[in-house]
Amino acid sequence: MEELCSQLHIDDEELKHKIWTCFEYSITHGLDNDGEHIMKDRHVDQLIMSSVYIICKVANSPQYEKT
């Protein structure tokens, strides 16, 4: 995740922490509407990229346009 943030020029430590928290929450509590874990048939990089996008978009960070 650190490398991805670096490549996207995300330098804000608070933003990185929020991205990590979102990712961590999705891994530990991620159930879809059918009660299946969201990791089923997915790669972990998909969750990381989604977490980066979601947090940057919610924070109105200009980096979300680069993702």
C-alpha positions in Angstrom: 0.0 0.0 0.0 2.9 2.3 0.8 4.2 1.9 -2.8 0.8 2.5 -4.3 0.4 5.7 -2.3 3.9 6.8 -3.3 3.1 6.2 -7.0 -0.1 8.2 -6.7 1.7 11.0 -4.8 -0.4 10.5 -1.7 1.8 12.0 1.0 -0.7 12.8 3.7 -0.2 10.4 6.6 -3.7 10.9 7.9 -5.1 10.0 4.5 -2.9 6.9 4.3 -4.1 5.9 7.8 -7.7 6.2 6.7 -7.0 4.1 3.6 -5.4 1.4 5.7 -8.3 1.5 8.2 -10.8 1.1 5.3 -8.9 -1.8 3.9 -8.5 -3.4 7.3 -12.2 -3.1 8.0 -13.1 -4.6 4.7 -10.9 -7.6 5.4 -12.2 -8.2 8.9 -15.9 -7.3 8.5 -16.5 -7.6 4.8 -19.7 -9.5 4.2 -21.9 -8.8 1.2 -25.7 -8.9 1.2 -25.7 -12.7 0.8 -23.5 -13.2 3.9 -20.5 -14.2 1.8 -17.1 -12.6 2.5 -16.1 -9.9 -0.1 -12.7 -11.6 -0.5 -14.4 -14.6 -2.1 -13.1 -14.8 -5.7 -11.1 -11.6 -5.4 -7.5 -10.5 -5.1 -6.3 -8.5 -2.2 -5.1 -5.8 -4.6 -8.7 -5.1 -5.6 -9.6 -4.2 -2.0 -6.5 -2.0 -1.6 -7.2 -0.1 -4.8 -10.9 0.3 -3.9 -9.9 1.6 -0.4 -7.6 4.2 -1.9 -10.3 5.3 -4.3 -13.0 5.5 -1.7 -11.1 7.4 0.9 -9.6 9.9 -1.6 -13.0 10.5 -3.1 -14.7 11.0 0.2 -11.9 13.3 1.4 -12.2 15.3 -1.8 -8.5 14.7 -2.4 -7.2 15.6 -5.9 -5.5 12.2 -6.0 -8.7 10.3 -6.6 -8.8 11.6 -10.1 -5.5 9.8 -10.8 -6.8 6.4 -9.6 
